[in-house]
């Protein structure tokens, strides 16, 4: 231990701060360097002069984000680099009196966590395929959030503009509804429109679901007494929102295709053999897990996701409570997967009879519905871990999956 230095690095967009410590938690030096390859070289030159013949162990919190290029640089140089969980530094900061936060302080906390927890920390691995998936998933999530905000604004405008007509469509964002509101953003434009003309528009965009009856229902709400100047302003905004929303939907379809291509090339493509996991859900899981070898067991993965309950016992009292830590995005992905498993089709058939039976069993044991779903989520983590670890198919009886993707699976296996 005496012949080793520990370097905790706090990464940022423009610069990084490194705290160099010995095994006795003494700070040897604080080095700030630019987050560029030239800065990396200068940093290593200075660090080499400090270390001499001592070995160096590095610790990074954000090795897959802002610290990606530095992590890749250090790995190529042959250094030992460990991934420090931010929870360790957060706990250490809360244990101090003042709880100050600075780049230097964060680097020191990372270095101390590196010394204390190094036997528990996983080596940093740069999996560029998983990083590609993660960045595409993030971009898709951004589009989803933007689309949701746009839908909320559009819904309010349509209700104010059309009032009763807005409720004529069960889904105001269906193709038929969007086509209608795009052509008639101002309700005054409907004056003089024939039932047949409106019915043809609705039929063309609803595969025949809507027709003359729907057209009559809309036209029967006329005439309107709304001021034309006000409705004209709203019409312009509605038209602009709809065009942007349609563009977002088109972009989303393109992104989903890109994600599908990336997942099919991934070694974890067999995740899609699990019921309730399509290529987008698989991409969300891969983007968070990155490398399943980081986790020694399914329990470790469950803790990482924040699904495993944490123990809070005292004396003879033994109890557990919901964890406040973990990857929220991964936890929510598995949660919605569990909801799919316990669901039923329109005909009343179970989507997954085994999962639903387990869910009902937990409820019969006295657990609430939310607790039962958490228990099922934990079991699904076991399934996800096994499939990712073994690169195996969940259900070999799924002949359709095998027949469609045999070539891809053979490529992944090799």
C-alpha positions as CSV (number, residue, x, y, z in Angstrom):
1,X,0.0,0.0,0.0
2,X,2.8,2.4,0.7
3,X,4.1,2.2,-2.8
4,X,0.8,3.2,-4.4
5,X,-0.9,6.5,-5.1
6,X,-4.6,7.0,-5.4
7,X,-5.9,9.6,-7.8
8,X,-9.6,10.7,-7.7
9,X,-10.7,12.8,-10.6
10,X,-13.7,15.2,-10.7
11,X,-14.6,15.6,-14.4
12,X,-16.1,18.6,-16.1
13,X,-16.8,19.8,-19.6
14,X,-13.7,22.1,-19.9
15,X,-11.4,21.0,-17.1
16,X,-10.8,18.2,-14.6
17,X,-9.5,18.3,-11.1
18,X,-7.4,15.5,-9.7
19,X,-6.7,14.8,-6.0
20,X,-3.5,12.7,-5.4
21,X,-3.5,10.8,-2.1
22,X,-1.4,8.2,-0.4
23,X,-2.7,5.1,1.3
24,X,-3.0,7.0,4.6
25,X,-5.5,9.6,3.2
26,X,-2.9,12.3,3.0
27,X,-3.3,14.7,0.1
28,X,-0.1,14.8,-1.9
29,X,-1.2,17.3,-4.5
30,X,-4.2,18.8,-6.3
31,X,-3.9,19.0,-10.1
32,X,-6.2,20.9,-12.4
33,X,-5.9,20.2,-16.2
34,X,-7.9,20.8,-19.3
35,X,-10.3,18.2,-20.6
36,X,-8.3,17.8,-23.8
37,X,-5.7,15.3,-25.0
38,X,-3.0,17.9,-24.6
39,X,-4.2,18.5,-21.0
40,X,-4.1,14.7,-20.4
41,X,-0.4,14.6,-21.5
42,X,0.6,17.5,-19.2
43,X,-1.4,15.9,-16.3
44,X,0.4,12.6,-16.7
45,X,3.8,14.2,-17.0
46,X,3.2,16.1,-13.7
47,X,1.8,13.0,-12.1
48,X,4.7,10.8,-13.2
49,X,7.1,13.2,-11.5
50,X,5.1,13.0,-8.3
51,X,4.7,9.3,-8.3
52,X,8.2,8.3,-9.2
53,X,8.3,4.4,-9.1
54,X,5.0,4.2,-7.2
55,X,2.0,2.6,-8.9
56,X,-1.1,4.7,-9.6
57,X,-4.7,3.7,-9.3
58,X,-7.3,6.1,-10.8
59,X,-10.9,6.6,-9.8
60,X,-13.6,8.3,-11.9
61,X,-17.3,9.0,-11.2
62,X,-18.4,9.8,-14.7
63,X,-16.3,7.5,-16.9
64,X,-19.1,7.1,-19.5
65,X,-20.0,10.8,-19.7
66,X,-17.7,13.8,-19.4
67,X,-14.9,11.6,-18.3
68,X,-15.2,9.3,-21.3
69,X,-12.1,10.6,-23.3
70,X,-10.0,10.7,-20.1
71,X,-11.0,7.1,-19.2
72,X,-10.2,5.9,-22.7
73,X,-6.9,7.7,-22.6
74,X,-5.9,6.1,-19.2
75,X,-7.0,2.6,-20.3
76,X,-4.9,2.8,-23.5
77,X,-1.9,3.9,-21.3
78,X,-2.4,0.6,-19.3
79,X,-3.4,2.2,-16.0
80,X,-5.8,0.7,-13.5
81,X,-9.0,2.7,-13.6
82,X,-12.0,2.0,-11.2
83,X,-15.5,3.3,-11.5
84,X,-16.5,5.2,-8.3
85,X,-20.2,5.2,-7.5
86,X,-21.4,8.8,-6.8
87,X,-23.3,7.4,-3.8
88,X,-20.0,6.9,-1.9
89,X,-19.0,10.6,-2.4
90,X,-22.5,11.8,-1.6
91,X,-22.5,9.9,1.7
92,X,-19.1,11.2,2.6
93,X,-20.2,14.8,1.9
94,X,-23.3,14.5,4.0
95,X,-21.1,13.2,6.9
96,X,-19.1,16.5,7.0
97,X,-20.2,19.4,9.1
98,X,-20.3,22.1,6.5
99,X,-21.1,20.0,3.4
100,X,-19.2,22.3,1.2
101,X,-19.0,21.4,-2.5
102,X,-16.1,22.3,-4.8
103,X,-14.1,20.7,-7.6
104,X,-11.2,20.2,-5.2
105,X,-13.4,18.8,-2.4
106,X,-15.2,16.4,-4.8
107,X,-11.9,15.1,-6.1
108,X,-10.7,14.5,-2.6
109,X,-13.9,12.6,-1.7
110,X,-13.5,10.5,-4.9
111,X,-9.9,9.6,-3.9
112,X,-11.0,8.7,-0.4
113,X,-13.8,6.5,-1.7
114,X,-11.3,4.9,-4.0
115,X,-9.0,4.0,-1.1
116,X,-11.8,2.7,1.2
117,X,-13.9,0.9,-1.4
118,X,-11.4,-0.2,-4.0
119,X,-12.0,-3.9,-3.4
120,X,-15.7,-3.3,-4.2
121,X,-15.3,-1.1,-7.2
122,X,-15.5,-2.4,-10.8
123,X,-12.9,-1.6,-13.4
124,X,-13.9,0.9,-16.0
125,X,-14.7,-0.6,-19.4
126,X,-15.2,1.4,-22.5
127,X,-18.0,-0.3,-24.4
128,X,-18.6,2.0,-27.4
129,X,-21.5,0.0,-28.7
130,X,-23.4,0.4,-25.4
131,X,-22.5,4.1,-25.4
132,X,-24.0,4.5,-28.9
133,X,-27.2,2.9,-27.6
134,X,-27.2,5.1,-24.5
135,X,-26.8,8.3,-26.6
136,X,-29.6,7.3,-28.9
137,X,-31.9,6.4,-26.0
138,X,-31.2,9.9,-24.5
139,X,-32.0,11.5,-27.8
140,X,-35.2,9.5,-28.0
141,X,-36.1,10.5,-24.4
142,X,-35.6,14.2,-25.3
143,X,-37.9,13.8,-28.3
144,X,-40.5,12.1,-26.0
145,X,-40.4,14.9,-23.5
146,X,-40.6,17.6,-26.2
147,X,-43.5,15.7,-27.8
148,X,-45.3,15.5,-24.4
149,X,-44.9,19.2,-23.8
150,X,-46.2,20.0,-27.3
151,X,-49.2,17.7,-26.8
152,X,-50.2,19.4,-23.6
153,X,-50.0,22.9,-25.2
154,X,-51.9,21.7,-28.3
155,X,-54.6,20.0,-26.2
156,X,-55.3,23.2,-24.3
157,X,-55.4,25.3,-27.5
158,X,-57.7,22.9,-29.3
159,X,-60.1,22.8,-26.3
160,X,-60.2,26.6,-26.2
161,X,-60.7,26.8,-30.0
162,X,-63.2,24.1,-30.5
163,X,-64.6,23.3,-27.1
164,X,-67.3,20.6,-27.8
165,X,-65.8,19.5,-31.1
166,X,-62.5,18.6,-29.4
167,X,-64.3,15.8,-27.5
168,X,-65.7,14.3,-30.8
169,X,-62.4,12.5,-31.3
170,X,-61.5,9.8,-28.7
171,X,-57.8,10.6,-29.4
172,X,-57.2,14.2,-30.4
173,X,-53.7,13.2,-31.6
174,X,-54.8,10.4,-33.9
175,X,-54.1,10.8,-37.7
176,X,-57.7,11.6,-38.4
177,X,-57.9,14.2,-35.6
178,X,-54.6,15.9,-36.6
179,X,-55.5,15.9,-40.3
180,X,-58.8,17.6,-39.4
181,X,-57.3,20.3,-37.1
182,X,-54.5,20.9,-39.5
183,X,-57.0,21.6,-42.4
184,X,-59.5,23.4,-40.1
185,X,-57.5,25.1,-37.4
186,X,-60.1,27.8,-37.3
187,X,-63.7,26.5,-36.6
188,X,-65.0,29.3,-38.9
189,X,-63.4,27.5,-41.8
190,X,-66.0,24.8,-41.4
191,X,-68.9,27.1,-42.4
192,X,-70.1,26.0,-45.8
193,X,-68.2,22.7,-45.8
194,X,-70.4,19.8,-47.0
195,X,-70.9,16.6,-45.0
196,X,-69.5,14.6,-47.9
197,X,-66.3,16.6,-48.2
198,X,-65.6,16.4,-44.5
199,X,-66.5,12.7,-44.4
200,X,-64.0,12.0,-47.2
201,X,-61.3,13.7,-45.3
202,X,-62.0,11.7,-42.1
203,X,-62.2,8.4,-44.0
204,X,-58.9,9.0,-45.8
205,X,-57.0,9.4,-42.5
206,X,-58.8,6.9,-40.3
207,X,-58.9,3.8,-42.6
208,X,-62.6,4.1,-42.9
209,X,-63.3,4.2,-39.2
210,X,-64.8,7.7,-39.4
211,X,-67.3,8.8,-42.0
212,X,-70.5,10.6,-42.6
213,X,-71.8,10.1,-39.0
214,X,-68.6,11.7,-37.6
215,X,-68.9,14.6,-40.1
216,X,-72.5,15.3,-39.1
217,X,-71.6,15.3,-35.4
218,X,-68.9,17.9,-36.1
219,X,-71.0,20.2,-38.4
220,X,-74.0,20.0,-36.0
221,X,-72.0,22.1,-33.5
222,X,-72.1,25.0,-35.9
223,X,-72.7,28.0,-36.0
224,X,-70.0,29.5,-33.8
225,X,-70.1,32.9,-32.0
226,X,-66.4,33.1,-31.3
227,X,-64.6,36.3,-32.3
228,X,-62.7,35.7,-35.6
229,X,-59.6,37.7,-34.7
230,X,-59.1,35.6,-31.6
231,X,-59.7,32.3,-33.4
232,X,-57.4,33.4,-36.2
233,X,-54.5,33.8,-33.8
234,X,-55.1,30.5,-32.2
235,X,-55.4,28.9,-35.6
236,X,-51.9,30.0,-36.6
237,X,-50.5,28.5,-33.3
238,X,-52.4,25.3,-33.7
239,X,-51.3,24.8,-37.3
240,X,-47.6,25.4,-36.2
241,X,-47.9,23.0,-33.3
242,X,-49.4,20.3,-35.4
243,X,-46.7,20.6,-38.1
244,X,-44.0,20.4,-35.4
245,X,-45.7,17.5,-33.7
246,X,-46.0,15.5,-37.0
247,X,-42.3,16.3,-37.6
248,X,-41.4,14.9,-34.1
249,X,-43.4,11.7,-34.7
250,X,-41.5,11.2,-38.0
251,X,-38.2,11.8,-36.2
252,X,-39.2,9.4,-33.5
253,X,-39.9,6.7,-36.1
254,X,-36.4,7.3,-37.5
255,X,-34.8,7.1,-34.1
256,X,-36.6,3.9,-33.3
257,X,-35.2,2.3,-36.5
258,X,-31.7,3.5,-35.5
259,X,-32.1,2.0,-32.0
260,X,-33.3,-1.3,-33.5
261,X,-30.2,-1.5,-35.7
262,X,-27.9,-0.8,-32.7
263,X,-29.7,-3.4,-30.5
264,X,-29.6,-6.1,-33.2
265,X,-25.8,-5.6,-33.4
266,X,-25.4,-5.7,-29.6
267,X,-24.4,-8.9,-27.7
268,X,-27.4,-8.4,-25.6
269,X,-29.9,-8.6,-28.4
270,X,-31.4,-11.7,-26.8
271,X,-33.1,-9.4,-24.3
272,X,-35.9,-9.0,-26.9
273,X,-36.8,-12.6,-26.4
274,X,-38.2,-11.8,-23.0
275,X,-42.0,-10.9,-23.1
276,X,-42.5,-7.2,-22.6
277,X,-39.1,-6.2,-24.0
278,X,-39.1,-4.7,-27.4
279,X,-36.0,-3.1,-29.0
280,X,-36.6,0.2,-27.4
281,X,-37.0,-1.3,-23.9
282,X,-33.9,-3.5,-24.5
283,X,-32.0,-0.3,-25.5
284,X,-33.0,1.4,-22.3
285,X,-31.8,-1.5,-20.2
286,X,-28.5,-1.8,-22.1
287,X,-27.9,2.0,-21.9
288,X,-27.9,1.8,-18.1
289,X,-26.3,-1.6,-17.5
290,X,-23.6,-1.1,-20.2
291,X,-21.7,-4.2,-19.2
292,X,-23.3,-7.0,-17.2
293,X,-19.9,-8.2,-16.0
294,X,-19.9,-5.1,-13.8
295,X,-22.4,-7.0,-11.5
296,X,-21.5,-10.2,-9.7
297,X,-25.1,-11.2,-9.1
298,X,-28.7,-10.3,-9.9
299,X,-28.9,-8.8,-6.4
300,X,-26.1,-6.3,-7.3
301,X,-28.0,-5.3,-10.4
302,X,-31.3,-4.9,-8.4
303,X,-29.4,-2.6,-6.0
304,X,-28.0,-0.7,-8.9
305,X,-31.6,-0.2,-10.2
306,X,-32.9,0.7,-6.8
307,X,-35.4,-2.1,-6.8
308,X,-33.9,-4.1,-3.9
309,X,-35.2,-2.9,-0.5
310,X,-32.7,-1.7,2.0
311,X,-32.6,-3.1,5.6
312,X,-33.4,-0.7,8.5
313,X,-33.3,-2.9,11.6
314,X,-32.6,-2.0,15.2
315,X,-32.3,-4.5,18.0
316,X,-35.0,-7.1,17.7
317,X,-36.9,-5.1,15.1
318,X,-36.2,-6.3,11.6
319,X,-37.7,-4.3,8.8
320,X,-37.0,-3.2,5.2
321,X,-37.9,0.0,3.4
322,X,-37.8,1.2,-0.2
323,X,-34.4,2.3,-1.4
324,X,-34.1,6.0,-2.4
325,X,-31.0,5.3,-4.4
326,X,-30.3,3.6,-7.7
327,X,-30.9,4.4,-11.4
328,X,-34.4,5.8,-11.7
329,X,-34.5,5.4,-15.4
330,X,-33.7,1.7,-15.2
331,X,-36.1,1.2,-12.3
332,X,-38.9,2.9,-14.2
333,X,-38.2,0.8,-17.3
334,X,-38.4,-2.5,-15.4
335,X,-41.5,-1.2,-13.5
336,X,-43.4,-0.6,-16.8
337,X,-42.2,-4.0,-18.0
338,X,-43.8,-5.5,-14.9
339,X,-47.0,-3.7,-15.6
340,X,-47.1,-5.2,-19.1
341,X,-46.5,-8.7,-17.6
342,X,-49.5,-8.5,-15.3
343,X,-51.8,-6.9,-17.9
344,X,-54.5,-8.6,-20.0
345,X,-55.5,-8.4,-23.6
346,X,-58.9,-7.0,-24.8
347,X,-60.2,-10.6,-24.9
348,X,-59.3,-11.1,-21.2
349,X,-56.2,-13.3,-21.8
350,X,-53.2,-12.9,-19.6
351,X,-50.2,-11.3,-21.3
352,X,-47.9,-13.4,-19.1
353,X,-49.7,-16.0,-17.0
354,X,-46.6,-16.8,-14.8
355,X,-46.0,-13.2,-13.9
356,X,-49.6,-12.5,-13.2
357,X,-49.9,-15.6,-11.0
358,X,-46.9,-14.5,-9.0
359,X,-48.3,-10.9,-8.7
360,X,-51.7,-12.3,-7.4
361,X,-49.9,-14.6,-5.0
362,X,-48.0,-11.7,-3.4
363,X,-51.3,-9.8,-3.0
364,X,-52.9,-12.9,-1.4
365,X,-50.0,-12.8,1.1
366,X,-51.0,-9.4,2.3
367,X,-48.9,-7.1,0.1
368,X,-50.3,-4.0,-1.5
369,X,-50.5,-3.8,-5.3
370,X,-47.5,-1.5,-5.5
371,X,-45.4,-3.8,-3.2
372,X,-46.5,-6.8,-5.4
373,X,-45.3,-5.0,-8.5
374,X,-42.0,-4.3,-6.8
375,X,-41.6,-8.0,-6.0
376,X,-42.3,-8.9,-9.6
377,X,-39.8,-6.3,-10.8
378,X,-37.2,-7.9,-8.6
379,X,-37.9,-11.3,-10.2
380,X,-37.7,-9.7,-13.6
381,X,-34.2,-8.4,-12.7
382,X,-33.1,-12.0,-12.1
383,X,-34.4,-12.9,-15.6
384,X,-32.7,-9.9,-17.2
385,X,-29.4,-10.7,-15.4
386,X,-29.5,-14.3,-16.5
387,X,-30.2,-13.5,-20.2
388,X,-27.6,-10.8,-20.4
389,X,-25.0,-12.9,-18.5
390,X,-25.4,-16.0,-20.6
391,X,-26.4,-14.3,-23.9
392,X,-29.2,-16.8,-24.0
393,X,-32.8,-16.8,-25.3
394,X,-35.5,-16.5,-22.6
395,X,-37.9,-19.0,-24.2
396,X,-36.7,-21.5,-26.8
397,X,-40.3,-22.3,-27.7
398,X,-40.5,-18.9,-29.3
399,X,-40.1,-20.3,-32.8
400,X,-41.1,-17.0,-34.4
401,X,-38.3,-15.1,-32.6
402,X,-35.8,-17.8,-33.6
403,X,-36.9,-18.0,-37.2
404,X,-36.8,-14.2,-37.6
405,X,-33.5,-13.6,-35.9
406,X,-31.4,-16.7,-36.3
407,X,-28.8,-15.0,-38.5
408,X,-28.4,-12.1,-36.1
409,X,-28.1,-14.4,-33.1
410,X,-25.4,-16.4,-34.8
411,X,-23.5,-13.3,-35.5
412,X,-23.7,-12.1,-31.9
413,X,-22.7,-15.6,-30.5
414,X,-19.6,-15.6,-32.7
